[in-house]
Amino acid sequence: MPRARHRVLGVDSLARQAPAPPPPPAPQGAAMTRDLVSAAARYTTRTAKTTMQNPARAQQARAWGFYRTPEVRSFANWIGNAMSSALLYAGRVRADGSIERAPADHPAALHVTSIAGGADGQSQLLREYGRHLAVAGEGWTVIRPRKDGRADWHVVSVLEMSSKGSSGLEAEIDGRPVAIPAHDPDVIVPPLAPVAVRVWDPSPERHLEADSPVLAALDELEELRLLGAVVRAVAQSRLTGRGVLLIPQGTRFPTSPGQSAAEDDLLDVFMQVAETAIREPDSAAATVPIILEVPPESIGQIQHLVLRTDFDELAIKLREENIRRFATAADIPGEFLLGLGDVNHWGAWELTSEAIRLGIEPRLRVVAHAYTEQWLRPLLEDERVPDAADWMVLADSSPLRVRTNRSSTAIEVHKLGAISDAALRRETGFDEADAPTTAPAEQTEDTVPTTPTAPLPADEATDVPDTLPASAHAPAPAPDDPLVAAVDGLLWHALHQAGEKLRRSGACPRDRRAEARRITASRRHTVYPVTREEVDALNLLDGVLDRAPEIAARYGADPTCLQRTLTAYLRELMAAGVEYDHTHVRPVVAGCLTEAA
């Protein structure tokens, strides 16, 4: 195996045979790396022992002890799942501060592509690091070289790493110990020796120690565990939950003639039910309280004592408060832990963007910086790659981002010619199957393909039906009437919206919806007919005429009449399968002008 491979997999496992040339001057913007809130270290025999004796190790063990608390697990997995969608790539900072991606054939790009075996492995690696950094604030990567020249990448927790003194570190991987020699420039280690990379978010108080939201909330989580135990105890205790039933000795059910009194002993009946409750806690018998038989002189009648304190209800409230405190301590918006029930979709998008900016991207930079300092740059330097110190591992979080106005932005940018038709379809939720078969500039309503319909019965035609309002047969409108122009636009837009609803409804078979997209939305009712009842049942006209009262008030028509009349007109038009004609407008609205007058 070439010596360069030793450096790749052993990081600094081989002693340099000659002094390395001084690194080239860092470009402007390289301070970005130094400013990252992350840490990476190359471990010697001295630093390895110091790290393993980290005084915060006990606190990290406590933090992992709370991982299976639902709120902690939800938080950690949210971070991990979000980080798994990011993409790792090689790049460097230009003089103007922008990022230059490494060419695909550049050594830096090739090495970053090989991390964890490729994109799938990197996704799992980032997911694991998301959970480790969220809980303990620290994780380790163990790189194990293989004889075929590749390497296995493992992410292990701080609890799976231990110090072996001058021998280095030991990791527990899949239940087996793996020895990791510490770096010593004077010692040549075996070429297949594993390498350990520590990645941690340093505490501002002590740089060697890790920091995380869970570590900061250990006391609150301990309280949450205690309060949860109280609530469970109250729920499980029949003595507390159902109380005690005091029964005077000798109490009996009324007996019928000829029936032995002993057969209906009240205590025996209750005890039989209680035994069922013990055997089957989920049965209705579990609601029976514990029964005590006492001398009749002690109590005058049957009494039910409920052994409950005010702390029982207080414990539930305190538990909810502790959950809120932990949600506040987490560095993502608390709504992700407490629920988004009161947040609309715009607010949810904004919260997601904030969570990515404050909770995901900083952790991605932690991992990327550690791999840059401990893996990529030593490897490039050993291969004598020019400007090796400039190249770094970076994380692209753009797949995580969701912009609230992405569709409208895509439409505007497409008008400027900055993106392709395919990109526009992708950003607005369509695919290439929705692409027009005719060039857009040449496509008109006459060239849009339609599905042939069966011949109409002898008593039906495509003319305007008699069911339309009687005023629809009046003379054509004056072209300069502002009310007519406004209603014309409103009706066309209403039919367009109704056509979109029609395409997504049961009236349009699923296997014909792709075909329906190629039909102008305002004409779809002529191809996929619906009855009057279906128009209402499918809510095709819901909300499409909301501006009718405003238009009526603006141009002197009766608002109620106009909305009612236009709704009836559209319902009959769609039921008849007739195409909209602007010459219908004036007769349709004439009655509403009369009522207003």
C-alpha positions in Angstrom: 0.0 0.0 0.0 1.5 3.4 -0.9 2.7 5.6 1.8 0.0 8.2 1.0 -2.6 5.8 1.9 -1.0 5.4 5.3 -1.5 9.1 5.9 -5.1 9.0 4.6 -6.2 6.3 7.0 -3.7 6.9 9.8 -3.9 10.7 9.6 -0.4 11.3 11.1 0.6 7.7 11.8 3.8 7.9 9.8 6.7 10.1 10.7 7.6 12.7 8.1 10.8 11.9 6.3 11.5 15.6 5.5 10.2 18.8 6.9 6.9 19.8 5.2 7.0 23.0 3.2 5.3 25.9 4.9 1.6 26.1 4.1 0.6 28.8 1.6 -0.9 32.0 3.0 -4.5 31.7 3.9 -6.9 33.6 1.6 -9.2 36.3 2.9 -12.2 34.8 4.5 -10.1 31.9 5.9 -10.9 33.3 9.4 -14.3 31.6 8.9 -12.7 28.3 9.8 -11.1 29.7 13.0 -14.4 31.3 14.0 -16.4 28.0 13.8 -17.7 26.9 17.2 -16.2 23.4 17.0 -13.0 21.6 18.0 -10.8 18.9 16.6 -7.6 17.5 18.0 -4.9 15.1 16.9 -4.4 12.8 19.9 -1.0 12.1 21.3 -0.2 9.7 24.2 -0.6 12.7 26.5 -3.8 14.3 25.1 -5.6 11.0 24.7 -5.4 10.3 28.4 -6.4 13.9 29.3 -9.4 13.7 27.1 -10.6 10.4 28.5 -10.3 11.9 32.0 -12.6 14.7 31.1 -14.4 15.7 34.3 -17.6 16.2 32.3 -17.7 12.5 31.3 -20.1 11.6 34.2 -22.5 14.4 33.1 -22.4 13.0 29.6 -23.3 9.6 30.9 -26.3 11.2 32.7 -27.3 12.9 29.5 -27.4 9.7 27.6 -29.4 8.2 30.5 -32.2 10.7 29.6 -32.1 9.8 25.8 -35.1 7.6 26.1 -37.1 10.3 27.7 -39.6 11.1 24.9 -38.9 14.8 24.7 -35.1 14.3 24.6 -35.3 11.5 22.0 -37.7 13.6 19.9 -35.3 16.6 20.0 -32.2 14.5 19.3 -33.8 12.6 16.4 -35.2 15.9 14.9 -31.6 17.2 14.8 -30.2 14.0 13.4 -32.8 13.5 10.8 -32.5 17.1 9.6 -28.7 16.9 9.4 -28.9 13.7 7.4 -30.3 15.7 4.4 -27.2 17.9 4.1 -24.5 17.2 1.5 -20.8 17.2 2.2 -18.5 18.6 -0.5 -15.0 20.1 -0.8 -14.4 23.8 -1.3 -12.4 26.8 -0.4 -13.0 30.4 0.4 -12.3 32.9 -2.3 -10.8 36.3 -1.7 -14.2 37.9 -1.8 -15.5 35.5 0.8 -17.6 33.3 -1.5 -17.2 29.6 -1.7 -15.5 27.9 -4.6 -16.4 24.2 -5.0 -13.6 21.9 -5.9 -13.7 20.4 -9.4 -15.0 16.8 -9.5 -11.6 15.4 -10.3 -9.7 17.4 -7.7 -8.1 15.3 -4.9 -10.1 17.2 -2.2 -13.4 16.5 -4.0 -12.5 12.8 -4.5 -11.5 12.4 -0.8 -14.7 14.1 0.5 -16.8 12.0 -1.8 -15.2 8.9 -0.3 -16.2 9.8 3.3 -18.3 7.0 4.8 -18.4 5.2 1.4 -20.4 7.9 -0.4 -23.6 9.8 -0.2 -25.7 7.1 1.6 -23.0 6.6 4.3 -22.6 10.3 4.8 -26.3 10.7 5.4 -26.2 8.1 8.1 -23.0 9.6 9.5 -24.5 13.1 9.8 -27.6 11.7 11.3 -25.6 9.9 14.0 -23.6 13.1 14.7 -26.8 15.1 15.0 -28.0 12.9 17.9 -24.5 12.8 19.6 -24.1 16.6 19.5 -27.7 17.2 20.7 -27.4 14.9 23.7 -23.8 14.7 24.9 -22.3 17.5 22.7 -19.6 15.1 21.6 -19.1 12.2 19.3 -16.2 10.2 17.8 -15.4 8.9 14.3 -13.4 5.8 14.1 -11.9 5.1 10.7 -10.8 1.5 10.1 -8.7 0.9 7.0 -9.4 -2.2 4.9 -7.0 -4.3 2.8 -8.8 -3.3 -0.4 -7.7 0.3 0.1 -11.1 1.5 1.4 -12.1 2.3 5.0 -15.0 1.7 7.3 -16.3 4.8 9.1 -18.0 4.4 12.5 -19.6 7.1 14.7 -19.5 6.1 18.4 -20.6 7.8 21.5 -18.3 9.2 24.2 -19.4 6.2 26.4 -17.9 3.8 23.9 -14.4 5.4 24.0 -11.9 4.7 26.8 -8.2 5.5 27.4 -5.6 2.9 27.6 -2.9 5.2 28.9 0.3 5.3 26.7 -1.2 2.7 24.4 -3.8 5.2 23.1 -7.6 4.8 23.0 -10.0 1.9 22.7 -13.4 2.0 21.0 -16.2 -0.4 21.4 -17.6 -1.1 17.9 -20.4 -3.6 17.4 -19.6 -5.0 20.9 -15.9 -5.6 20.2 -13.0 -3.5 21.4 -10.9 -1.8 18.8 -7.5 -0.4 19.8 -6.5 3.0 18.4 -2.9 4.0 18.7 -2.1 7.6 19.7 -0.2 9.7 17.2 3.6 9.7 17.8 5.8 11.3 15.1 8.7 9.0 16.1 6.8 5.8 15.8 5.6 4.1 12.6 2.3 2.3 13.3 0.8 -0.5 11.2 -0.8 0.6 7.9 -4.2 -0.7 8.9 -4.2 1.0 12.3 -7.6 2.7 13.0 -7.8 6.5 13.5 -10.0 8.4 15.9 -11.4 11.8 15.4 -13.1 13.6 18.3 -15.8 16.1 17.4 -17.3 18.2 20.1 -19.1 21.5 20.7 -16.8 23.1 23.3 -18.2 24.6 26.5 -17.5 28.4 26.8 -16.5 27.7 30.4 -14.0 24.9 29.7 -12.9 24.4 26.1 -12.0 20.7 26.7 -15.5 19.9 27.9 -18.5 19.5 25.6 -21.7 21.5 25.7 -25.2 20.6 24.6 -28.9 21.5 25.4 -29.4 18.2 27.3 -26.3 18.8 29.4 -27.6 22.2 30.3 -31.0 20.8 31.3 -29.9 17.7 33.4 -31.6 19.0 36.6 -34.9 19.8 34.8 -34.8 16.4 33.1 -34.3 14.7 36.5 -37.3 16.6 37.9 -39.3 15.5 34.8 -38.4 11.9 35.5 -39.4 12.2 39.2 -42.7 13.8 38.3 -43.4 11.2 35.7 -42.8 8.5 38.3 -45.4 10.3 40.6 -48.0 10.4 37.8 -47.4 6.7 37.0 -47.6 5.7 40.6 -50.9 7.6 41.0 -52.3 5.9 37.9 -51.1 2.4 38.9 -52.1 2.5 42.6 -55.7 1.3 43.1 -55.5 2.5 46.7 -54.8 6.1 45.6 -56.8 6.0 42.4 -60.0 4.3 43.5 -59.9 4.8 47.3 -61.2 2.6 50.0 -64.8 1.4 50.4 -65.8 0.9 54.1 -68.6 -1.6 54.5 -70.4 -2.5 57.9 -70.0 -6.1 58.9 -73.0 -8.2 58.1 -74.2 -6.1 55.1 -76.2 -8.2 52.7 -78.0 -7.8 49.4 -81.8 -8.2 49.7 -82.6 -11.9 49.3 -85.6 -13.4 47.6 -87.7 -16.1 49.3 -86.0 -19.4 49.6 -82.6 -18.0 48.9 -79.8 -18.4 51.4 -78.5 -15.1 52.8 -74.9 -16.4 52.6 -75.2 -16.7 48.8 -75.5 -12.9 48.4 -72.9 -11.7 50.9 -72.1 -8.1 49.7 -68.4 -8.5 50.6 -68.1 -11.7 48.6 -69.6 -10.0 45.6 -67.2 -7.0 45.8 -64.2 -9.3 46.4 -65.0 -11.3 43.3 -65.1 -8.2 41.2 -61.9 -7.0 42.8 -60.1 -10.3 42.0 -61.1 -9.8 38.4 -59.6 -6.3 38.5 -56.3 -7.7 39.7 -56.1 -10.4 37.0 -57.3 -8.1 34.2 -56.2 -4.5 34.9 -57.8 -3.3 31.7 -61.2 -4.6 32.6 -64.1 -2.5 33.9 -63.7 -4.2 37.3 -60.4 -2.3 37.8 -62.5 0.7 38.8 -63.6 -1.1 42.1 -61.9 0.4 45.2 -60.2 -1.6 47.9 -62.8 -3.0 50.3 -62.6 -3.1 54.1 -65.3 -4.6 56.4 -65.5 -2.8 59.7 -67.8 -3.1 62.7 -71.1 -1.5 62.1 -70.8 0.7 65.2 -67.7 2.3 63.7 -69.5 3.6 60.6 -73.2 4.2 60.3 -73.3 3.4 56.6 -71.2 2.4 53.6 -68.5 5.1 53.0 -66.1 5.7 50.1 -62.8 7.2 51.1 -60.6 8.7 48.4 -57.0 8.9 49.4 -55.7 11.7 47.2 -53.7 14.8 47.8 -53.4 18.1 46.0 -49.9 17.2 44.9 -51.3 14.6 42.5 -52.8 17.3 40.3 -49.8 19.6 41.0 -47.4 16.9 39.7 -49.1 16.9 36.4 -48.9 20.6 36.0 -45.2 20.6 37.1 -44.5 18.0 34.6 -45.9 20.1 31.8 -43.9 23.1 33.0 -40.7 21.0 33.0 -41.4 19.9 29.4 -41.7 23.6 28.5 -38.5 24.4 30.2 -36.6 21.8 28.3 -38.2 23.0 25.0 -36.9 26.4 25.8 -33.4 25.1 26.6 -33.3 23.3 23.2 -31.7 25.4 20.5 -34.5 24.9 18.1 -37.9 26.6 18.3 -39.9 25.1 21.1 -42.9 24.5 18.9 -41.2 21.5 17.4 -41.3 19.8 20.8 -44.6 21.3 22.1 -46.5 21.0 18.8 -47.4 23.2 15.9 -51.1 23.1 16.5 -51.5 26.9 16.8 -49.1 27.8 13.9 -50.2 28.2 10.4 -48.2 27.0 7.4 -46.5 30.3 6.9 -45.4 30.3 10.6 -44.3 26.7 10.3 -42.0 27.5 7.4 -40.5 30.4 9.2 -39.9 28.2 12.3 -38.3 25.6 10.1 -36.0 28.2 8.6 -35.0 29.4 12.0 -34.4 25.9 13.3 -32.1 25.2 10.4 -30.1 28.4 10.9 -29.7 28.0 14.7 -29.8 24.3 15.3 -28.7 22.5 12.2 -26.1 24.5 10.3 -23.9 25.2 13.4 -23.7 21.4 14.0 -22.9 20.7 10.4 -20.0 23.2 10.6 -18.8 21.4 13.8 -18.5 18.1 11.9 -17.1 19.6 8.7 -14.4 21.6 10.6 -13.2 18.5 12.4 -12.9 16.5 9.3 -11.1 19.4 7.6 -8.5 19.7 10.3 -8.0 16.1 11.2 -8.6 14.3 7.9 -8.7 16.2 4.7 -5.8 18.7 5.1 -3.3 16.2 6.5 -4.1 13.9 3.6 -3.7 16.7 1.0 -0.5 17.8 2.5 0.9 14.3 2.4 0.0 14.1 -1.3 1.7 17.4 -1.9 -1.4 19.0 -3.3 -0.9 22.7 -4.0 -2.8 25.0 -1.6 -3.7 22.0 0.6 -4.4 24.3 3.5 -7.0 26.2 1.6 -9.3 23.2 0.9 -11.9 22.2 3.5 -14.9 20.0 4.0 -18.2 22.0 3.8 -21.8 21.1 4.3 -24.6 22.2 1.9 -27.8 22.7 3.8 -29.8 23.9 0.8 -31.9 20.6 0.6 -33.3 21.5 4.0 -34.5 24.9 3.1 -38.1 25.6 2.2 -39.0 29.1 1.1 -42.5 30.1 1.6 -42.7 31.9 -1.8 -40.6 29.4 -3.8 -43.3 28.8 -6.5 -44.0 32.5 -7.0 -40.3 33.3 -7.0 -39.7 30.6 -9.7 -42.4 32.1 -11.9 -40.8 35.6 -11.6 -37.3 34.3 -12.3 -38.5 32.3 -15.2 -40.0 35.4 -16.8 -36.5 36.9 -16.6 -35.1 33.9 -18.4 -32.9 32.9 -15.5 -34.2 29.4 -15.1 -35.5 26.8 -17.5 -39.0 25.5 -18.1 -38.0 22.2 -16.4 -36.8 24.1 -13.3 -40.1 26.1 -13.3 -42.2 22.9 -13.4 -40.1 21.3 -10.7 -40.4 24.3 -8.3 -44.2 24.6 -8.9 -44.8 21.0 -8.1 -45.1 19.6 -11.7 -42.9 17.1 -13.5 -41.8 16.6 -17.1 -45.0 14.6 -17.9 -46.8 17.9 -17.5 -44.7 19.6 -20.2 -46.8 20.9 -23.2 -46.7 18.9 -26.4 -46.8 22.1 -28.4 -44.5 25.1 -28.1 -46.1 27.6 -25.7 -45.9 30.4 -28.2 -47.9 28.4 -30.7 -50.4 26.8 -28.3 -53.8 28.3 -28.2 -57.1 27.1 -26.9 -57.9 25.7 -30.4 -54.7 23.6 -30.5 -55.1 22.2 -26.9 -56.0 18.5 -27.3 -59.3 17.5 -25.9 -60.9 14.1 -25.3 -63.6 13.3 -27.8 -67.0 13.0 -26.2 -69.8 10.7 -27.1 -72.6 12.1 -29.3 -75.2 14.0 -27.3 -78.8 12.5 -27.0 -81.3 13.8 -29.5 -82.9 16.2 -27.0 -79.6 17.8 -25.9 -77.3 20.3 -27.6 -74.2 22.4 -26.8 -76.2 25.7 -27.0 -76.8 27.7 -23.8 -79.5 25.7 -21.9 -82.9 27.1 -21.0 -82.0 26.5 -17.3 -79.7 29.6 -17.4 -81.3 32.7 -15.9 -83.9 34.2 -18.2 -81.9 37.4 -18.4 -79.2 35.5 -20.2 -81.1 35.8 -23.5 -81.1 39.6 -23.4 -79.0 41.7 -25.8 -75.2 41.7 -25.7 -73.5 44.1 -23.3 -72.0 47.4 -24.1 -68.2 47.0 -24.4 -67.4 49.9 -22.3 -69.5 48.9 -19.2 -67.1 48.6 -16.2 -69.4 46.3 -14.3 -69.6 43.9 -17.2 -65.8 44.0 -17.6 -65.3 43.3 -13.9 -67.8 40.4 -13.8 -66.3 39.0 -17.0 -62.9 38.7 -15.4 -64.4 37.4 -12.2 -66.3 34.6 -14.0 -63.3 33.6 -16.1 -61.2 33.4 -13.0 -63.9 31.5 -11.1 -64.2 28.9 -13.9 -60.4 28.6 -13.8 -60.4 27.8 -10.1 -63.4 25.5 -10.4 -61.5 23.7 -13.3 -58.5 23.1 -11.1 -60.7 21.7 -8.4 -62.5 19.5 -11.0 -59.2 18.0 -12.2 -58.4 16.9 -8.6 -61.9 15.6 -7.9 -63.5 12.3 -8.4 -65.2 13.6 -11.5 -61.9 13.4 -13.3 -60.5 9.8 -13.4 -57.0 9.5 -12.0 -55.7 8.0 -15.2 -56.9 11.0 -17.2 -55.6 13.8 -14.9 -52.3 14.2 -16.8 -54.4 14.7 -19.9 -56.7 17.1 -18.1 -53.7 19.4 -17.3 -53.4 20.1 -21.0 -56.9 21.4 -21.2 -57.5 25.0 -20.3 -58.8 25.0 -16.7 -61.8 27.2 -17.6 -63.0 24.7 -20.2 -62.5 21.4 -18.3 -66.2 21.2 -17.3 -67.0 20.8 -21.1 -64.8 17.6 -21.2 -65.5 16.2 -17.7 -69.2 17.0 -17.2 -70.8 17.2 -13.7 -74.3 17.5 -12.5 -75.7 20.4 -10.4 -75.6 18.2 -7.3 -72.0 17.3 -8.0 -71.0 20.9 -8.4 -72.1 21.5 -4.8 -71.0 18.2 -3.4 -67.5 18.7 -4.8 -67.3 22.3 -3.6 -66.3 23.4 -7.1 -67.7 26.9 -6.5 -66.6 27.4 -2.9 -64.7 30.6 -2.6 -64.5 31.4 -6.3 -66.9 34.3 -6.1 -65.7 36.0 -2.9 -65.1 39.3 -4.7 -68.6 39.5 -6.1 -70.0 41.7 -3.3 -67.0 44.0 -3.6 -67.5 44.4 -7.3 -71.2 44.9 -6.9 -70.8 47.7 -4.3 -68.2 49.4 -6.5 -70.4 49.6 -9.6 -73.8 50.0 -8.1 -75.2 46.5 -8.2 -76.9 44.6 -5.4 -74.2 42.5 -3.7 -76.4 39.7 -2.5 -78.2 39.4 -5.8 -75.0 39.5 -7.8 -73.3 36.7 -5.8 -76.5 34.6 -5.9 -77.0 35.1 -9.6 -73.4 34.4 -10.6 -73.3 31.3 -8.5 -76.5 30.0 -10.1 -75.2 30.9 -13.6 -71.9 29.0 -13.1 -73.7 26.0 -11.6 -76.0 25.7 -14.6 -73.2 26.4 -17.1 -71.0 23.6 -15.6 -73.9 21.2 -15.4 -74.7 21.8 -19.0 -71.1 21.4 -20.1 -71.3 24.7 -22.0 -68.2 26.8 -22.6 -68.3 30.3 -21.1 -69.2 33.2 -23.4 -68.6 36.8 -22.3 -71.8 37.8 -24.1 -73.8 36.2 -21.3 -72.5 38.7 -18.7 -74.8 41.7 -19.3 -78.0 39.7 -19.3 -77.0 37.8 -16.2 -76.2 40.9 -14.2 -79.1 43.0 -15.5 -81.5 41.9 -12.8 -79.1 42.9 -10.0 -78.8 46.4 -11.4 -82.6 46.6 -11.4 -82.8 45.5 -7.7 -80.1 48.0 -6.7 -82.0 50.8 -8.4 
